Amino acid sequence: MPFAIRRRERHPLTNVSSLLFCGLLAGVVVAAAALPATALSGLVAKAGAEEFASLPSELTQQTSPQMSRVYAADGKTQIAVMYDEFRSDVPLKDISVNMQHAIVAAEDHKFYEHHGVDFKGLARAFVNNQNGGDQQGASTLTMQVVRMSLAYSATSAAEVVAATAKTPERKVAEMKYALELEKQLTKEQILERYLNVAPFGNRAYGIYAASQVYFGKKPKDLDVAQSALLAGMVKGTTYYDPTTTDGYPRAKQRRDYVVNDMLSLGYVTADQATKAKAEAIPHNTRSVGNGCTAVSQNEWGFFCDYFQRWWLGQSAFGDNEYDRERKLKTGGYKIVTTLDLKAQKSARKRVLQESGDNSVNALLVAAVQPGTGKVMALAANRKFKLPTSAKPNPLSSDPKKREAGVRATYPNTTNPIITGGGDIHGYQAGSVFKMFTMVAALEDGVGLDFTINTVPRYVSPLYRDSAAPAACNGHYCPSNSSAKELGPYNMWTGFGASVNTYFVPLQEKIGAEKVVDVAKRFGVQFREKNDNDLATQSAHDWGAFTLGVSASTPLDIANAYATLAADGKYCAPTPIQQITTHDGEKLKVGAPSCKQATTADVARSALDAARCPVGDSAQLGSCGGTGTAKGARGAVGHPIFGKTGTTDSEKTAALVVGTQDIVVAGYLVNPDWQAHTDHMKHDVVNPAVWNTVADYMKDKPDEQFKRPGE
């Protein structure tokens, strides 16, 4: 962790004291080096006495850019790293003593003897340079720490140039700052800061990154030869780059030179030096992934992307997305997410069992923990990666897009097709929305046993709709999926059989605006403009809302149904378990944010009816043998609830299944062309959803749902 220098304005009345200080400095150098006083007094004169004296003495700590690490919910499995500069500070105790010795041998033999400035070395370098010899810098490790700190603390391009320019002014400034820094820190602290801030080439900044990039190991495990190679590269990361044809022999020569210096300083034995110089030097570096397209396992990519989009939406990390992204990539955060590795692995496995990555139709699955909003898994039959020109995705299935040369989102995509975002608004999911009507009715005092004598096609006296196919003489006239669905139904049987002509009149009875309000409280986003306009301006007239014509995502619906399992407590979906800053502070950002969306008794009643569609038994009434996904209960083997959904002409198939531990929603859609002509089948989406739940619940004890009033 380098130090930034606190700058201050120049005071004009300091010439006398400045000259005295400069004269004293020049005298010390001359006495130490036994060289002509004119040489170093000239250096000081060039720097400017007034400027030198006006430099502040106080140094303030400034953290260099640090990469952030993103972990799964276990806090151990690293999902991804995010960085502008690949760097992560490590304490000196975790850096091999070989590396500590090598950097001293390579850069500053007198490091443990001087007080920040090696006056003899400085004088020798000055005279050598003036006489036309090979250019020497004579900068101590302390002075180099100062130089890099000034560059990192710069607030403008001009300050960066000034901090690194090869001028007498910069050299003298470094000298004063170095003398002050040595008063504040121990040699060990200075060495630690140097090793953590120094560049080592190939996008490796600091010793942690260098150890990973060149050797794939931790800094504490570096041997003599490896340490000498890295220490030697600091002098010129490009010139001594062992991965280039020209740099390789120079790197070896420089490595051996450093080893010899380590021997002369007594850091290694002759035998160790001989072995070190015989050790092979790597020709290649190890690729270090950055961001969500470089996740450790590709199946984690959609979750990683969801996390990153969440982060960019948090004002706690900056006023705009640019600032928030910089914070993520330079702040050195440890981010423990909610990604449940077991649930994620199962979801991806079950998705692929039903549909491969090359399918034009996308099978999308999201899993949420009730009562916290923690997003446990996000899976799709897609690879999370950018298509390449060498292997592009096929052309879109949408004829208009195809004609324009637009590519499809399979098999590779980085679009947020599971969670929504950007231009992804979601998909019509059908009858899963009937749950909102049921909750609104229960809130309005209508009981689960409320009966409607249904008909195959209902002519609404309230809702007007001139659009086919659900129109007749200007009225909204929805029909059931089967002509056999008619006669008396209540909420248990109507929800279990998904009877449209039960739920449309039920919505009429209580008011569509109340149903829309429940959906809002349960987390439906209304991302599509037309949906949002209807929800905010004319919800009362939205007759088809109960049948799921509003765009949503699997994550929306999983979290909405999780609200039932949490006794009516809605928790905003979050990918965060804990965020810890580079300094060890635990942030509250991302912690569960919950509110009571409906009463516990209403939630428990609605959940009881929601057991009917998935083959479970209601506790408060009878499902009457209904069920549109009866295989779910047998597959999961635990008390469950949920609902299927199908849109007009089967353009979407959906299923949500939940327990008190996990709720999983799945959609089968065509994200590229929602007006497609395929018939989406529940025998694809259903097994993927209920088997994901079954895998997670395996070996867990049965937990019965609570009744109202308990």
N, C-alpha and C positions, 0 to 999 in steps of 0.2 A: 504494500500500500504506500504509494509515494506521497510526497508532501508538496502542496501548492504553496507558493510564496505570496504572502499578502502584500499587494502593491500599495504605494501611497504617492501623493503628489510631491514634486520637488520643492524644497524650500530654498529660496534664493540667497539667504544670508548664511551660507554654510561654507563659503570658499576657504576660509582660513582653516577650519577644522578638517575640511576635506584634504587640503594640501598636507596637513600634519599627518593625517592617517595614511595617505598614500606614501608620504616620505618614510614613515615608519615601516610600512609594508615592504617598500623597496629596499630599505636597509636590512630587514630581516632576510630577504631573499639573497641579497648580495653577500651578506655574512655567511649564510648557509652554503652558498654555492661557490664562494670565492671567485666570483666572476665580475667583470666590469660593471660598475653601478649604472652606467649609461644604458646598458641593455634593458634592465628591468624597469628602470625609472622611465624609459621610453614607452614601455608597455603600459605603465600606469598612466602616463601622460596621454597616450592615445585613448585610453578608456574614459578620461575626463574626470578630474578630481571631484567636481561638484556632483556629477552623476553617481560616482562611487559612494560618496558620503551620504547621499540621499537615499540609498537603498535601505529598506527596512531590515530589521534584525529578526522580527517575529515571523515564524513559519506556522502555517496552518495545515492541518491534515486534509488531504484530498484523495479520495479513492479513485484508482484507475478503473477503466471499464472492465466489468466482470461478467462472465457468461452466467446465465440463469439455467438452473437444472429443473426439469419437470419429471416428477415421479408418479407412479401408480399409487393406489390407495394404501399399499403396504409400506410406503415410505422408503423402500429399498430399490425397487425396480425402476431404473431410469427409462423414461419414455423418450425424451428428447432434450436437446440443449438449444438455447437461443442466445445468439451473440452477434455483436458487431466485430469485436476482436475476441478471438479464442483465447481466453485467459481466465484463470481462477487462482486467487492467492492461496498460498499454503504457508504454514508457520515454518520457521527455520528447522525445528526439530523433525519435521517431516521431509527435509531435503537432505539427501546423502552428503555425508561429510566430504566425500570425493568431489562432489559438485562445488561445495563451499571452497575447498582448497583449489580446485581447478580455476574458478573465476578469479581468485586472488592471484594465482600464478599467471593467468592470462592478462589481467588488466591492472593490477596494482600490488606489486611486491611489498611495498611499504605500508599496506593498508592498516596493519595492526600497530604501526609505529607513529604515523603522522596524525595530525589533528584536523584532517579534512583537506589539507593542501600539502603536496609533496614539493617543497620549495626547491630542493636540489634538482629533482626531476623536471620541474617547470623551467628552471634556469637553463638546464642542459638542453631541453627541447627548444627553448627560445634561441639559444646560440646556434644550435645545429640547423634550425630552420633558416636563420639569418645567413648562414654560411653555405646554403644550398644543399644541405644533406637531405636524406629521406625525411619527409614531414613527420614530426612527432607531436602528439597532443599533450601528453603528460597530465591528462585529467585523471584524478583519483576516482575510485568507486563512489565516493561521497559526492564529488563534483558531478559525476554522471547521473546520480540520483537527482541532484538539484536540476540538471538540465532537462531530464525527462519530466520532472515534476512541473517545471515551468511550462513545458509544452502541453501537458495535460490540463493545467489550470488556465491556459490561454483562453481568452474570450473572443478573440478575433484572429484572422489569418495573419495579420501583421505581428501579433504577439507570438504566434507559433514560429514565424520566421526569425524573430528577434531571439527567441529562446534557443534556437539551433544554429544560428548564423556563426560562421567562423570569423569572428571579429575580436579585437582586443577588449572591446566593451563587454561582450558576452563572457569572455574568459575571466575578466576581473570580477564581474558580478558573481560568477559561479564560485570564485574563490571566497568571497565574503560570505555567501550563503552557506558554503560547505563548512566554513569555520563555525558558523552559528549552529548548523545542523549537528555537528559533532558535540556541541554542548548539550543538545536536547536528547540525543539518542545514543545508545550503546553501539559498539561496533557490530554486535550481532543483529541489532534492529536495522541498522543501515544495510548490512549484507542481505538480510531477509527482504528488504524493500527493493534492493537492486535486482535480486533474482526473480522477484515477482513482477517487475515492470519491464525488464529488458526484452527487446525483440530478438527472436531466434530464426526468423525467416519462415517461409512457407505458411504464413498466416498464424504462426505460433507466437504468442506474446506471454512472457513469463515462463518460469521453469516447469510448471505443471503442464502447460500446453506443449512445450518443447518435448518433454518426456513422452507425452502421448503421441505426438505427430511423428517423431523420429524412431521411437523405440517401443511404443505401446505399453509403457510401464509407468509406475508412479515415481515421483522424484526421489523418494527415499531408497529406491532400488537401483539407482544409476551406479554403474561401476566406474573404474578409473578412466578407461578408454572412452566411454560414452560421455562422461563428464567433461573430459578434455576436448572432445569434439564440439560439444555444445558451447563450452566456454570460448573456444577459438572462433566460433562463428559470430559472436557478438561484434567483433571488429569489423565485419563486413558480411552481412547475412546473404547477400547475393553472390559476392565474390567467392565466398567459401561454402557455397551451397553444394553438398555432396550428391544431390539428386540431378545435377546437371553435368554434362560431359566435361566442360572446362573446369567446373567448380570442384569435381571429385578429387583430382590430384592435389589441388590447392588445399582442400579441406583436410586431406590426409597429412600433408606437410605441416599444416597449421596445428592439427591435433598432436602430432609428434613433438612439435615445438613446445606446446603447452605441457605435455608429459615431461619433457626434459626440464622445464622450469619447475614443475612440481617436484622432480627429483632433486634439483639444486636447492630448493627451499626445504627439503626434508619431509615433504608430504607423502612421498612414496619411496619404496626401496628400489634398488636397481633391478631386482627380479620383477617387481610389479611393473616397472616402467617398460621392461623388455616385453612382457606379456601384453601390456596395453597397446604397444605400438604394433604388435602382431595381430591384434583383433580386427576383424572385418568391419568395414564402415558401410552403413546402409545406403543403397542406391535410390531407394524409394521411401516416400513418406506414407503414413497411414491417413486415409481420408477420415475427416471428422465431420459428421453430419451437422447440419444447422437448420433448425426449424422443423416443421411438421412433415415435409416431404422426405425427411431423412430420419424418421422415427426408427427406433430399434427394431420394431416389427411393423410391417406395413398395415396390419389390421388395426393398429392404434391410431392411424393417421386421421380418421374422421373425428375421433375424440380429441386429438391434439388440436385440430383445426377449430373445433367447437370451443376448446379452452382459449385459444389465441383470440378468436373473435369476441369471446366474453371479456377477456382482458382489455382489448381495444375499446370496449364499451364502458369501461369503468373510469369515472371522473377522478377517482382517488389516485390514479396514476398519471394524471395530466389533463390539461384543458382540451386537448385534441388527440386524434389518433396517432399523429406523428410523434408527439411527446410521449404517449403511452407506449408506443413500440420501442422508442429509444430506452425508456425505463426498463422494459422487459429485457432488452438485449444488452444492457450495460449495467444493470443493477445488482447482479450477483444473487438473485433470489433462489431460495430453495422452495419449490412449489410442489406440495403433495396434493395430488388431485384425487378425485373420487372414482377413478377408473378401477373397477373391480376386475382383476385379471381373470378370475374364474368365469365370471359372467361374460366378459368380453370374448374369451376363447370359445366358450360355448356358443355365443350368438353368431360369431363368424362361421364356426363349424356347421351349425344348423342351417344357416343361410345357404352355404355352399352345397349342402346336401340336397337342397330344393332347386337351386338355380345358380348356374356358373357365372363367372365374371364377364363372359362374352354375350350374355343375354341382353336383348334390346330392352327388356323390362327389368326394372330395378326392384329388388326385394330389400326393404329398409327396416331395420329393427332398432328400437331404443329401449333401454331399461332404466328405471328410476327407483330409488328407495323411498317408500312412503314415510312421511313425517319429517323429512329433511330436505327433499328436493335434490338429493345427490344423484347425479347422472352416473350410472354404473357401467353402461356399455352402449356403444353405437356401432352397428355393423351393417354392411351392405355387400351385395354381390358386385363389387367394384374394387379396383386397386386405387389407393389414394396416392396418385402420382400424376405428374404432368405428362400428357402425351408428347411424343417426340416426332420430329419430321421424318425420322427413319422408320418409326412404327406409329403412324398416326391412328387415331380412332376412325372407325368407318363414318361415312356421311350420316347426318341425322335422318331419323325415320320420318320427321316432319317434311312433307314434300316441298314446302316453301323454303325451309332452311336448307334442305338438300340441294335445291336448285341454286341457292346462293352460296353453296360450298361450305356450309356450316357443318362442323363435325359433331358426332354424338358424344354422350358422356360415358360411353363404355368402350373398352374395359377399364380405362383410366380416367380419373377425374379428381379435381380438388374442390369441386363445388359442394356447398353445404346441403346436399340433397336429403339428409336425414333430419337436420335441425332447422333448416331455413336460414335465410340471411342473404344479403346482396339482392340479386334478382330472383332468388328462389323463395317464392311465397308459400309454397305448400301444395297440397293436393286435396281434392274433395274425397272425403273418407266415408261418406254414407252414414249408415245407421248408428255408428258409435256416438253420434251427436244426440241420439234419443235420450241418453242419460241426463243431459242438461234439462230436457223437458220434464223428465221424471222428478228431478231434484226441485225444479221450480214449482211443480204441482204439489209436492210434499210440503214445501215451504208455505204454499198457499192454503194448506189445510186439507188438500185432497189426499185420501188414503190410498194405500197400495191395492185395496180391494175395489177401487173405483172401476165400474164396469161400463164399457161402451159396446153396443151392438154393432159390430163392424160390417162393412160391405166390401166387395172386391174392389170397387172404385168409388171414391168419395168425392162428392161435389161440394166444394167449400162455399158456404154462404158469405164468408168474410173476405177470403183472399182472392184477388184477381190475378190472372196469369194468362197472357195471350200467346205464350211461347209453347210450342210442342216439345215433348209429347204429353206433358201433364197439363193440358188445357182442354176445356170443353165449353164452348159458348162464352168465352171470356172469363170463365172461372178457373180457379186452380183445382185440378181434379186428379190427385195422386191415386195410384192403384197399388195393390199388394203384389208381391213377387209370385204368388200363386192364387188362382181363383178359388182355391179351397179355403183360403184364409178369410173366413167370414163368421159372423155370429158374435156372441159375448166374449170379450177379453177384459182382463184386469191388468194391472201393471206387471204382475209376475208373468202371466202368460203372454201378454202383449209384448213385453220386452224380450221374453224368451223366444218367441216366434218372430220378433221384429216386424210387427204388423203396422204398416204405414198408416192404414186407415183407423188405427187406434190413436196414434201419436199426433197426427195433424189436428183432429178435433180436440184432443187433450190440450194442445198448444193454443188452439182458439179459445178454449175455456178460460185459461189463466192469462193469456196475453203473450204474444211472441216476444215483446220487449223484456218480459221477465225471464224468459228462456235465454235470450241473448245476454242478459245481465249475469245469469248464472255462469254461462260460458266464459264471460270476461273474468268473473271472480275465480274461475277454475283454471285460468291461464291461457285461454285461446287468444291469439295475437292479432288476428284480422290484418295480415300483412298486405293482402291484395286490396287495391284502392276501392274497387266496387264493393267488396265485402265490408270494408271499413265505413264507407259511405252509408250502406244499409244499416250497419250496426249502430251508427251514431246519429243517423237522421230519420230513418224510417223503419226501425226495428219492429214496430207493431204490425206492419204489413208484410213482414218477411215470412210468408207461409211455409216455404220449403226449408226453413232453417233447421227444423227438427230432423230432417232427413239428411243432413250433412252435406249441404251444397257449398258451405264456406271452406276455403282452403285452410288446411292444417298440416301439421307434421307428426310423425310418430312420437317425437319427443313431447309435443303439445298434449297428445292424447294419453300417453303413458303417465304424464304428470297430472293430468286432470283426473284420471281414474285413481291415481295414488292418493288424491285428496279424499276420496271415499274411504280408503283403507286407513287413513290418518284421522278418522273421526271428523272429517270436514275441515281439517286444517290444510290450507294450501301453502306450499313452500315453493318459492321461485326456484326453478331449476338452476343448479350450480355445479360447476366442474371442480370446485375447490374444497379441499379438506383443511389445508393449512398453508399459509404463505409466511415464510420467514425471511427477513431481510439479511443482507450480507453481514450486518452487525449483530444478528441474533434476535432482533425484535420480531415478535409474532404479531402479524396483522389480523385485523378482524374482517377485512374485505373478503367476501366470498363465503362467510359463515352463513348457515341456514337463515333465510329471511322468510318467516312464516306469519300467516294471519288466518283467523277463523273465517273461512269462506261460506260455511253453512253450519248449522248446529250438528252436534254429534249424533243426535237421534235421527235427523233427516239423512245424514250420511249413512248411518247403519241401516236404515230402512231401504234406501236406494241400493245399497250394496247387497241386501238380501235378495231383491229382485234381480240384481245383476248376476246372481249365481245361476239363474235359469238358462241363459244362452249357452253356457259352457259346460253343461252336463252335471252341475252340482245340484244340491237340494236346498231349497229355501227353508229357513227356520221359522218364519212368521206366517207362511202360507204355503201354497202349492204351485209348482211350476207346471203342472198339468201335462207332463210329458214333452213339453216344448224344449227347444234347444237348437241353435243353428251351428254350434261347434261342440257337439256332445262329447267328442273324443278327448277334449281337453282335460276333463276331470280324471279320467282313467290314466292319461299320460302323465299328469303331474303327480297324482297320488296324494294330494293335500287339498284341504278346503280352498276353493278358488272362486273368483268372480270375473266377469269380463263381458265382452260384446263383440259381435262381428259387424262389419260394415261393407256395403256394396253400393256403388253408384249406378246411375242410369247406364244401360247397355254394358254393365260390368267393366267399366273403364278403370275402376279401382277395386281392389279387394283388401279389406283390413280386418285385423283381429287384435284385441287387447285382452290380456289375461294377467291376473294379479293375485298375490297372497299378501299377508301383512308384512312380508320381508322384501318383496320385489314386485314391480309391475312392468310388464313388457308389452309394447305395442309394435305391430308390424304392418307395413303397407306394401302392396304389390302395385307398382305404378310405372308409367312411362314418363320420366322426367323431361324428355325432349319434345314430346308431342302428346299433350293430354287429350287431344281430340282423336286419338288413335282408334283403330277398329278391332284391336285384340280384345278377347274376353279374359279378364283376369280371374284366375281360379283360386278358390279358398284352399284347395288341396295343395297349393304351393305355399301360401303365406301361413296357414294355420299350423302345420307341423313345426315350422321354423320358430314360431312364437311359443307354442306350448312346450316344446322340447327344451327351449332355452330356460323357461321357468322350471321345468322338471329337473334339468341338470343342476340348477342353482339350489333347488330345494332338497336334493338328494341327501338323505341321512339327517335332515332336520326334523324335529318333532312336529306333529300336527298341532296347529293352533287355530282354534275355532274363532270365527268372527263374533264380535259382541252384538247383543241385541239392544234395541233402544231401551233406555232406562237403567241399564246395568252399570 
